[in-house]
Amino acid sequence: MKDGHLLIAWHGRTGTSEALATSAAEGAAANGSLLPAADVSPDDLLAAAGYLFVCPENLASMSGEMKEMFDRCYYPVLGKLNGRPFATIIAAGSDGEGAQRQIDRIAKGWRLKRVAEPWIVNTEAQSPEAILAAKTLEPSTLQTAREMGEGLAEGIASGMF
């Protein structure tokens, strides 16, 4: 991880979160770092100047692997991230608000500053088969993720956030 960059931490199983996070990382280019939530350490969080958290909502909660990242890293960085910018992308089959609320509460505890509106990507997957199926996103959705990554990284690099 490169100091002062945007850390894009993600988890997912069906392709939506990974595609969104990867697109955001493409937009951030050299000013971003993409890491699966399972690989994020407290040192990674401390080295980054801002964050984009990308995960699915599972059963009205953030995914277990994303929660594990927060559980593992929360106390080692508590009081050390104050004021750093963050944003979120939640992949959901219908709502996404439960996962969003959970991340917002954690971000409040870390004293992070939200710099982009919460983005919930609704795949409208409702049946067990649709929920578990691999997802393909529209090019416009991936472009929006690229633009989000680019904007966050540029805002961090320029000192705007």
Protein Blocks (a to p, Z undefined) as FASTA:
>chain_A
ZZhiacdddddfeommmmmmmmmmmmnmmmbccddfklpcfklmmmpgbdcdddddeehi
acfklmmmmmmmmmmmgoplgoiacddddddfklommmmmmmmmmmmmnopacfbdcddd
dehiabfklmmpccdddfklmmmmmmmmmmmmmmmmnomZZ
